[in-house]
Amino acid sequence: MDFLNKVTGGSSNKDETTANTATAQNPSTTNTADSSSSSSGGLMGKLNSMAGGGKESEKNEDALDKGVDLFQQHVLGQGDQSNESAIEQAKDEQISDFVRDQYKKNMGKDFPVADK
């Protein structure tokens, strides 16, 4: 069995336990590349905010967009929604536009919260 683990790149339970323990004891060894790409600093952060993402753009959302964020964060468990990329915010806007469209189609009047 050890031979198969070595060939396939797998590890034995002992090795996995050791790796998990080392990671738990030293959380600074985790990959931080994801947090730097979504932060407001650096070139990628500036490009993201120019495209309509980041914390400043979160302030400009209407109540329905914020409701979509809350649903994603608390019901779907997708994590913090307070610093989304421009792509994520565009997706949320499409969801809120769909909700507004369906509300108008079924109720015959506009959604009570105006779109920003």
Summary of the structure (lengths in Angstrom):
residues: 116
radius of gyration: 21.4
end to end distance: 60.4
largest distance: 67.7
contacts: 262
relative contact order: 0.10
helix: 67%
strand: 0%
